[in-house]
Amino acid sequence: MSLLCPLCNSPNIALIRTAMKIGAAIGAVGGAARGARSALAGGQLGASVGAVAGPLGTTVGAASGAVLGGLIGGVGGCVLGAQLGEKLDRHVLANNLCLACGHRFNLPA
């Protein structure tokens, strides 16, 4: 879909993605926090699976389970925050800028 300025019909539009960046950052922090909470369960599962290999396997399994839980939570939160921020940028915050005439506008819902 090509954006056109509603004032001058120019196709030269810049998308200012302020809310997307903020939403992605907040989502990543929130997702990492949730992932850290889930990491405890992942660490316990990793420790029980790693117990087959002995004490070293238990330690490595717990650490890897905790790290993977935090990473997965952070990535998931970042994606959801970015999607919400993109919707806000496009339809609410008038973050579309016409490079020809300088008009700022949002897309109709």
N, C-alpha and C positions, 0 to 999 in steps of 0.2 A: 504494500500500500504506500503510495507516494503522498507525502504531506504537501499541501499548498497553503500559503498564507491566505487567511480569509480577507485581508485588507487589499493586497496587491496581486494575489494569485501566483506569487513566486514560488518555485520549488526549492529554493535555497533556504532550508530550514535547519537550524542547529537545535539539537536536543540537549537541554541542560538537565543533568541527571542527579540533582542534589538529593532528593528523597531516596533514590535507589541506592546511592552510596551510603547514606546514613542508615537506611533499612538493612542493608547487607551487613554493615558493621554491628549494629545492634543484634541482628539475627545470629551472627556468628558468635557473639559473646553469650547470648542466651542459649544457643544450641550447644556451645562448648560447656556451659554450666550444667545443662541437662545431661550432656554426654559424660561429664565428670561424675555425676551422680550415678549414671548407668555404668560407668567404668568400674565402680566397685563390684557390681554384679558380674561384669565382664572379667574383671581380675580374678574373682573367685572361680568362675568357670574355667578361665585359662589356667589357674593353679591346679584345679582338679584334673584337667586334661594333661597338663605338664607333669603331674605326679607320676605318670607312667615312666618318665625319664629320670626320676629321682629328684633330689633336692634342688639341683640346678634347673631342671625342667620346671619345677614348681615356681621358682623365682622368675624365670624368663616368661613362663606362661602368664603369670599374674601381671607382670609389667606390660607385656604386649597386649593383653586383653584390656588393660586400663587405657593405654595409648590409643588403641583402635576405637574404643568407646568414645573418647573425647574428640577424636578426629571426625568420626562419623556424625556425631551430634553437631559439631561446629560447621561442617559442610552443609548439613541439612538445614540448619538455622540460617545460614548465610543465603542459601538459595531462596528460601521462603521470604526472608526479609527483602531481598532484592526484587522479587516479584511484586510484593506489596508496594515497595517504593516506586517501582516503574509505573504501576497503576496510578499512584498519587501524582507522579510527575506528569503523566500524559493527560489525565482527566481533571485534576483538581488544582494544581499549583501554578498553572500558566507557565510552564517551563519549556515551551517551544518558542524559539526566537527566529524571526525572519531576518535573514542576513541582508536582504535587499532594502527593506524599509524600517527595520528595527522594532517591528510590532511583536509583542509577547502575547501568546494565546494558549489556550488549552483545547484539547479535542472534546467534541461533544460525547456524552456518555452513551 
